[in-house]
Every structure is written in C-alpha cells, then in structure tokens.
Amino acid sequence: PQIVLSVYGPDFFGHDVVRGYGAVHVPFLPGRHKRTIAMFVPESSSRLQQLTSWFTGRRPEFTDPKVVAQGEGREVTRVRSQGFVTISFNVM
C-alpha cells in the first residue's frame, strides 16, 4: 500500500493551487517509522502556457491521483521539485 499526498495552498492572488504531490510506501514492519517524501509539481510545457496559467491562476494539476503513485507514463511529464514532507508511521 501507498499513501499519496496532494498539498494545496494559496498563491499570490489568493487562488488555491497545488503546492506539491508525493507518494510513499507504507512500511509493513511493526514499530515507529519515519519517511521523507520528495514533493513535485507539474509544469506547463511552453512559455505561453506558463504565462497564461500565471494570469488566470489555473496551474497544471493531475486529475487522477494514481498518476503520482504509478511510475508508468510519468517519464514524459514535466515536473519541478518542490521540497519535502516528513511522515511518521506507528505500525502495529
């Protein structure tokens, strides 16, 4: 099993935009586990699309969260690294 994160926050204009996506496998062994997830955001493929999305406040997003968890098809997606999130698991 995996946990998929979608982090949202306000931009300069107050629009709720995606701040990052990430995924991590849930550990199976009992005990306390700490995982650091590298976050990323999709980017527009052209300068015109970047400018248009900045003015309209509509930035690229994934419509299906399965895209984040699966590696298939992501090699052609343009993304930018956007920091890290740390999660603690307590597995029984």
Residue pairs with C-beta under 8 A, 6 or more apart in sequence:
1 25
1 26
2 23
2 24
2 25
2 26
2 69
3 23
3 24
3 26
3 87
4 21
4 22
4 23
4 65
4 68
4 69
5 20
5 21
5 22
5 23
5 37
5 39
5 85
6 18
6 20
6 21
6 65
6 68
7 18
7 19
7 20
7 21
7 22
7 39
7 85
8 16
8 17
8 18
8 19
9 16
9 17
9 19
10 16
10 17
11 17
11 57
11 59
13 57
15 57
15 58
17 57
17 59
18 41
18 42
18 59
18 61
19 39
19 41
19 82
20 39
20 40
20 41
20 82
20 83
20 85
21 39
21 40
21 41
21 42
21 62
21 68
22 37
22 38
22 39
22 40
22 68
22 85
23 37
23 68
23 69
24 35
24 37
24 87
26 89
26 91
27 33
27 35
27 89
27 91
28 91
29 91
30 91
30 92
31 90
31 91
32 88
32 89
32 90
32 91
33 88
33 89
33 91
34 86
34 87
34 88
34 89
35 86
35 87
35 89
36 84
36 85
36 86
36 87
37 84
37 85
37 86
37 87
38 81
38 84
39 81
39 82
39 83
39 84
39 85
40 79
40 80
40 81
40 82
41 59
41 60
41 79
41 80
41 82
42 60
42 61
42 62
42 77
42 78
42 79
43 50
43 60
43 78
43 79
43 80
44 50
44 53
44 59
44 60
44 78
45 78
53 59
53 60
62 68
67 73
67 74
67 77
